[in-house]
Amino acid sequence: MEISLEDVTQNVVGVFRDPALLFGIPLALLGAVFMSFGAQYQHRGVAKVETMTGSSGSTGLTGRQLVSLLRRPSWVAGTLMLAVAILCQLGALAFAPLIVVQPLGALALVITTLLNARVSGHKPTKKSIRAIIACVGGVFIFVTIAAFVATEQRVTDQQLITILLLLVVVVVVFAGLWIWLRKKAQALFYIVASGVIYGFVATLAKVVIKRVQAGNFEWLTLLCLIALLAAVAVGAYFVQTAYSVGPPDLVIAGLTVIDPMVAVLIGLIVLQEAATAPLPALIGFAIAGAIAVYGVISLARHHPQVISDSQELPIERGSTRKSSEAHPSTGSIRLTEAVSKVWPEPPVHDDDDKPDR
């Protein structure tokens, strides 16, 4: 099977001729914005709780810390924003295909990077910017190829049961690894775990929406909904723990790369949505996936806040004369300065953030 330029052109025109995309794409973009702000506020809340309890959540947040999060205005605000982001994503999935909605979430990585640079004072470095470009570019290429070779098909009961069984296996494996490695686990482990689980969540959400729209709400759909909610809870716990050991933009990087890739892979392998894909497309999947994964790993290694917090490498501060001479104003710095003018201070504060009068 060969794909000609005419086929590609017809596919592009056909996709954007669908009026439903006029609702789906804006909803997906709005969800990315809320996800960015929600991640920033949740990270802020987790950091506050760690300071209050005097213990790190790097080995897993305790029950006391989870209860304390509910009393942090910043964390509650972030959770509400993420809830709106989820609603926007679900709404987008109701109007547009998964392979169109998922890559738009990569916008959240760019926004979160700028917000975190403003809040933490850690400007993006050249290496971290290259890693972000690899993340966004790899996902974009991966999903673009899927858009041309994948065909959305009706999900059979047997395929749905297979997805549910795979989800159970994935949750059990990551739970076992967490118990075994929790004292040594780094942010990357929690990011990968939550990203993979949320990839199943996106697939199950799409299936549930389609079945409800078709009026097919029976025991298997209900089981799907229960599994979806359970997976959201497990993934959320891993995300909150990831906030305690890594910056929010690193967490979002993992989610916006691993989540859509897993969702697309489920569609390609389990649902056979690309059974007739040519060999070049499969090679393209492998290359694009490798680029995106490299971006996540590279960002985990070279993120300026990770390096500064772990003190593995010396990092020069902007207040020193040497640093100011060595690092002139770059595009990323000008962008973060522009963000600071629009968002000078977080609009939601915790009580202990207020200065004493």
Secondary structure as UniProt FT lines:
FT   HELIX           5..16
FT   TURN            19..20
FT   HELIX           21..53
FT   TURN            58..59
FT   HELIX           63..69
FT   TURN            70..71
FT   HELIX           73..95
FT   HELIX           98..104
FT   TURN            105..106
FT   HELIX           107..120
FT   HELIX           126..149
FT   HELIX           157..181
FT   TURN            182..184
FT   HELIX           187..213
FT   TURN            214..215
FT   HELIX           219..245
FT   HELIX           248..265
FT   HELIX           266..270
FT   TURN            273..276
FT   HELIX           279..302
FT   HELIX           304..310
FT   TURN            318..319
FT   HELIX           321..326
FT   HELIX           331..342
FT   HELIX           351..353
//
